[in-house]
Amino acid sequence: MNRERAAALDREPHGSIDDPDLLDFSANANPEVPEGVERAYRAAFERARAYPPEPPAAFRRAAADYVDCDPESVVPTPGGLAAIRLGVALAVDDGDRALLPAPSFGEYAREVRLQGGEPSFVDADSVLDADPSGHALAVVCTPNNPTGTGYDRDALLGFAERCRAAGTVLLVDEAFLGFTERASLAGTDGVVVARALTKLFGLPGIRAGFAVATGGLGAALRGARRTWNLGAPALATGEYCLRQEEFVRETRERVRRERERLRAALAERYDVAPSEAPFLLLDVGDRDVDRVIERARDRGVAVRDARSFRGLGSHVRVAVRRPAENDRLLAALGVGGGGAGEGGSDGDGGVESDV
């Protein structure tokens, strides 16, 4: 990694706010966590007095069971972004090109540039139709952030086959795939899958995730991984969460139900993209994006300014939270009275029509 190049790169903007007076719809982490997860975290304290096991076999087995792959192909990482960085670093050298979807997660391009590569952007909706030839790396985010687009598994496998034929590493970011019923591509030859516990299990501060890859690519990832790169509490908490099948089922159903309710209500005023993720992308049209964001904040709600995503000049992104919280979002964005969510709305139907 070149020192001058790294110093010149700005940080990518992300969702999440620190203001306790605002209900945060700008980040996409689950507002619920699995029952018993705090006990699992606290129980790991004694283990934190020694170095974690190396390799962390129990975590790898739980992750492998979760995505249905060989535990040997699992590479634990401190969060999904660390898995992305590891995959990019092993695929991209100075002067290489990388095929990236847009709009999508801004960290892909940043990581490519850190390695001296050059991003080649393609529309996220047609990324699987792109030609990977001449690219060291191709990236797919499924469901895509911020659009929520999910990709057909057969189409993904077909793209992976074309990437293998072209000698292109395919990085598949599955940070939000756990919110869907779609199967992981983990274990597919020539593919690096990146997974995080951040989103589905509502634990962004734990920093636990993993990559999956097979063959020589998997061996390279395992060799490049730092020893003890996850602490004992993160390993124990991650292993516990990955076994919580009922929590996952309940979360998927709640998000599916609430997402469709939100989408129907928000579509009365905004252009809302279809989504398979725990968030919705809204085109506010000729309304002023800053004003939409500010008026929502005045009503105690933070939404994500999506203009930082490539090609989105009039958009905001909103998370899918609990029913009563979602009613507050609807009221803050000037849509009806919230509908059928538990707890009703806050009764504020008087949002000005330009919001």
Secondary structure as UniProt FT lines:
FT   HELIX           3..8
FT   TURN            20..21
FT   STRAND          23..24
FT   TURN            35..36
FT   HELIX           37..43
FT   TURN            44..45
FT   HELIX           46..49
FT   HELIX           57..67
FT   HELIX           71..73
FT   STRAND          74..77
FT   HELIX           80..91
FT   TURN            94..95
FT   STRAND          97..102
FT   HELIX           107..114
FT   TURN            115..116
FT   STRAND          118..123
FT   HELIX           124..129
FT   TURN            133..134
FT   STRAND          137..141
FT   TURN            145..147
FT   HELIX           153..166
FT   STRAND          169..173
FT   TURN            175..176
FT   HELIX           177..179
FT   TURN            186..187
FT   TURN            189..190
FT   STRAND          191..196
FT   TURN            198..202
FT   TURN            204..206
FT   STRAND          209..212
FT   HELIX           215..224
FT   TURN            227..228
FT   HELIX           232..242
FT   HELIX           245..266
FT   TURN            267..269
FT   STRAND          271..272
FT   STRAND          279..283
FT   TURN            285..286
FT   HELIX           289..298
FT   TURN            299..300
FT   STRAND          301..302
FT   STRAND          304..305
FT   HELIX           306..308
FT   TURN            310..311
FT   STRAND          315..319
FT   HELIX           323..332
FT   TURN            333..334
FT   TURN            336..337
FT   TURN            342..343
FT   TURN            353..354
//
